[in-house]
Amino acid sequence: MSRFEPNCTMVPNAIFDYWMKRLTCNEFGLLMVIIRWSLGKNSNSVEFYTKQLEKLTGQSKRSVMKNVHSLIVKKLINRTKSKIEVVGDEVHKYELIFENAIEEGEKE
């Protein structure tokens, strides 16, 4: 019998209380992946290549790119080109911007 060992990633309440109802399901899913792989590793940023985000979110490349752009416009994430190179794909660094997320959540 296997023993379940709980683990977790801390997510600011404002993401659930304010942003969850304002984001599409795909935007929210993408944000959760970025949070999981950054805050879950005790960092505020993470590097992904596009195919990784497609696989982790179950979204198409077009959908991933559209939702990344939307989260940038909403000032929830920043994206910069990474120095890492992967043949046939682009690698970007995704940084969380929680100041805006938390401020918006506190307005309610």
WOJO-V149528 format. One record per residue. N is the residue number from 0. RES is the residue in one letter. SS is DSSP state (~ for helix, > for strand, _ for the rest). PHI is phi in radians with two decimals (none if undefined). PSI is psi in whole degrees, -180 to 180 (NA if undefined). Layout:
# WOJO-V149528
((N/RES/SS/PHI/PSI) (N/RES/SS/PHI/PSI))
This chain:
# WOJO-V149528
((0/M/_/none/128) (1/S/_/-1.47/149) (2/R/_/-1.80/126) (3/F/_/-1.31/126) (4/E/_/-1.93/111) (5/P/_/-1.17/141) (6/N/_/-2.48/161) (7/C/_/-2.70/166) (8/T/_/-2.16/124) (9/M/_/-1.25/129) (10/V/_/-2.16/128) (11/P/_/-0.98/139) (12/N/~/-0.99/-33) (13/A/~/-1.04/-29) (14/I/~/-1.10/-41) (15/F/~/-1.43/-46) (16/D/~/-1.25/-36) (17/Y/~/-1.90/-52) (18/W/~/-1.39/-31) (19/M/_/-1.00/-40) (20/K/_/-1.42/-9) (21/R/_/-1.79/-10) (22/L/_/-1.82/152) (23/T/_/-1.23/165) (24/C/~/-1.02/-41) (25/N/~/-1.22/-39) (26/E/~/-1.10/-46) (27/F/~/-1.10/-43) (28/G/~/-1.08/-43) (29/L/~/-1.11/-45) (30/L/~/-1.06/-41) (31/M/~/-1.12/-38) (32/V/~/-1.11/-45) (33/I/~/-1.11/-43) (34/I/~/-1.10/-46) (35/R/~/-1.00/-45) (36/W/~/-1.53/-10) (37/S/~/-1.77/-67) (38/L/~/-1.08/-33) (39/G/~/-1.10/-20) (40/K/~/-1.92/19) (41/N/_/1.02/43) (42/S/_/-2.39/162) (43/N/_/-1.72/0) (44/S/>/-2.56/164) (45/V/>/-2.68/150) (46/E/>/-1.86/132) (47/F/>/-2.33/148) (48/Y/>/-1.69/157) (49/T/~/-0.96/-43) (50/K/~/-1.07/-32) (51/Q/~/-1.10/-46) (52/L/~/-1.13/-37) (53/E/~/-1.05/-47) (54/K/~/-1.18/-44) (55/L/~/-1.22/-30) (56/T/~/-1.72/-19) (57/G/_/1.31/16) (58/Q/_/-1.77/157) (59/S/_/-1.28/165) (60/K/~/-1.02/-44) (61/R/~/-1.06/-44) (62/S/~/-1.14/-43) (63/V/~/-1.02/-49) (64/M/~/-1.11/-41) (65/K/~/-1.10/-44) (66/N/~/-1.28/-34) (67/V/~/-1.05/-49) (68/H/~/-1.01/-44) (69/S/~/-1.09/-42) (70/L/~/-1.18/-31) (71/I/~/-1.20/-46) (72/V/~/-1.05/-37) (73/K/_/-1.40/2) (74/K/_/1.03/41) (75/L/_/-1.75/-26) (76/I/>/-2.45/160) (77/N/>/-2.03/151) (78/R/>/-2.32/131) (79/T/>/-2.29/151) (80/K/>/-1.18/135) (81/S/_/-1.47/159) (82/K/_/-1.42/-14) (83/I/_/-1.32/140) (84/E/_/-2.07/135) (85/V/>/-2.16/129) (86/V/_/-1.07/126) (87/G/_/1.42/9) (88/D/>/-2.65/159) (89/E/_/-1.74/140) (90/V/>/-1.95/131) (91/H/>/-2.25/152) (92/K/>/-1.67/128) (93/Y/>/-1.92/122) (94/E/>/-2.01/134) (95/L/>/-1.37/141) (96/I/_/-2.09/85) (97/F/~/-1.43/-16) (98/E/~/-1.00/-48) (99/N/~/-1.15/-42) (100/A/~/-1.08/-43) (101/I/~/-1.31/-41) (102/E/~/-1.03/-45) (103/E/~/-1.09/-41) (104/G/~/-1.13/-33) (105/E/~/-1.31/-18) (106/K/~/-1.21/-27) (107/E/_/-1.34/NA))
